[in-house]
């Protein structure tokens, strides 16, 4: 929804929250969007009602329908430590701890000794760490914890920043302890309230009036900004991030029109202030490659001119930094659709970056961006002036990082290798011979601690080859892996062009006395489609079922707008349809006995390829 796209009008959102919610729900129903339902517990050290209502809007806009538990005022610690029955019955999928500097109970004074300050710091930190440990034991779900904004006054003036007895120094050191905990614990995330307050303006953010009148940790007008930032973390945890950026060139990546001005005369580099702005923006985009974001070009230009601009010595971005370059005179929305097809991702996984408001409006109109949920369409940010480009993209949170794996660092190289595989495929008349030529090797084994983060990431990102679209946190994956009633398998795949990393995940549970196995989740990354990896995974699953004495396997297919490609997956593997409901949800069964190996092109776990 455009009204909830950054930069937004906070006062409008606060005033129209109820009508916006109705509009979002209506749009989801009209578009047939299957909302992801999640239970979120908000444990507040201050009043949280308005945060809950505005947070709900931003999550609905991303296709997440939240159900909330909200603690009583300042009962955040008691609810966790003293086993609140209502919270336990709620069984949260995620817990958000909304505390602020107002909840620091024992600041140092100028009379404290160095030892006294250290004791207060340790006690304050232990108050929070004990709560996090308890949540990990009792709820095993992701936790989002606010860090602490700086105090709105400095008793010691500038000395407050470095003197151990200063409040600012104390808050900074306490925050560092939170960061150290986050660095060493999976499923624990920092909501950077301190940064938000700094951007907003600390004096406005921490206006004492709102605390003493309403017990708000921030001024009312700041709540939408805060809720939007928090929503970015939550939607990232549940796989609602964008995957690729489609960039215009003229007056977006450089100043001027390369076709008119010539590559030598566009503004980029250190010679002019405008050139420095564009160079900084290019550097910002290039840094996203290391996060696994796919960069593409969508520009109305002659390709020769576009490449000349990118090949300038002072251009930070080079042609090889882009997976796809569409520099032509076709409509940009058509280029976007073709690029998404080449990348094998949905158009809704893309961000369109263009300085031209007319082009932005055309793309919005053609991809549903003028109405509907933000999570179900191409993201088209309002770029504004060049000096605002980085701020707009950065604060929009399209690529919020909550999980980061080695595969993310290699993602661009993986997609380039896929393009080389496609070229190789075109040279073979026989597809089976092409697959054999890839010299594929797979590692298919039970879930390993080494890959827990990547496995959880895949469950939240994979949409097309995903039979049940079950979304899991890392805590969910760890719990399943430790349960003896479950069979878990991950699949890594490499070939002579490169390593694709972990590309497939399967798990399920046994029931009916251990004789029946139910497949809860089966997914595969689209970048290895048509490579027979699904056959290799099924071979391994059936072998494991046979070794456990399981006699029958039951699979489930739940249709979505994106996973139609696997509608007949089970039929292909010899399953018979045993049930179907009015929504098209189907159940499939087959006997373990009589299963014959289907993979004949991939060497699994060091063994030779089966003939």
Secondary structure by P-SEA (a helix, b strand, c coil): cccccccccaaaaaaaaaaaaaaaaaaaaaaccccbbbbbbbbcccccaaaaaaaaaaaaaacbbbbbbbccccccccccccccaaaaaacccbbbbbcccccccccccccccaaaaaaaaaaaaaaaaaaaaaaaacccbbbbbbccccccccccccccccccccaaaaaaaaaaaaaaaaaacccccccaaaaaaaaacccccccccccccccccccccaaaaaaaaaaaaaaaaacccccbbbbbccccccccccccccccccccccccaaaaaaaaaaaaaaaaccccbbbbbbccccaaaaaaaaaccccccccccccccccccccaaaaaaaaaaaaccccccbbbbcccaaaaaaaaaaaccccccccccccccccccccaaaaaaaaccccccccccccccaaaaaaaaaaaaaaaaaacccaaaaaaaabbbbbbcccccccaaaaaaaaacccccccccccccaaaaaaaaacccbbbbbbbbbccccccccccccccccccccccccccbbbbbccccccaaaaaaaaaaaaaaaaacccbbbbbbbbcccccccccccccccccccccccccbbbbbbbcccccccccccccccccccc
